[in-house]
Amino acid sequence: MNPELDFDFLPEDEHIEGLGGSTSRRDVRNQIYLPLIVGLLFIAAIVIALMSAGFGTTSAWADVSLILMIIPIFILSLIVLAAFLAVTVGVIQLRSILVAPLRQVYQYVLQFGKSVDGVGETMTKPWISLHAFLAAVDALFTGITKFFSSLKDEDYG
């Protein structure tokens, strides 16, 4: 007997240690083998029904195989659609819950911004005043220099 094909590899009381915890032989049978056998029986029933109905052409079998390939994609797309719907409803609920707290946070942020602006203005005001005074003095000396320079040019001209 081939040990790879023997499904009695675990006694009834032993467990398989996996990522999700221990799994008994009964759980393996119910979660893996039972759906596999039911799916194979379903496909076999479809094939037998089609053969007895007289569908034997290549085109008919191609159509059947196409439908059998599309069904899982359709089911998975419905699951994805349901997930997107759940996320959308969750975001809407979260938005309705967080509106009032976020307004308070926004007020605190605005208040913090005003205080930062006030501190920045207070810190830079002396420097700006000093630079403005120095610019005025520079403009005054430049004007006086140009005035005397123009007088000097008139004396020699």
Secondary structure as GFF3:
##gff-version 3
##sequence-region A 1 157
A	DSSP	beta_strand	15	18	.	.	.	ID=ss1
A	DSSP	beta_strand	21	24	.	.	.	ID=ss2
A	DSSP	alpha_helix	25	28	.	.	.	ID=ss3
A	DSSP	pi_helix	29	33	.	.	.	ID=ss4
A	DSSP	alpha_helix	34	52	.	.	.	ID=ss5
A	DSSP	alpha_helix	58	156	.	.	.	ID=ss6
###
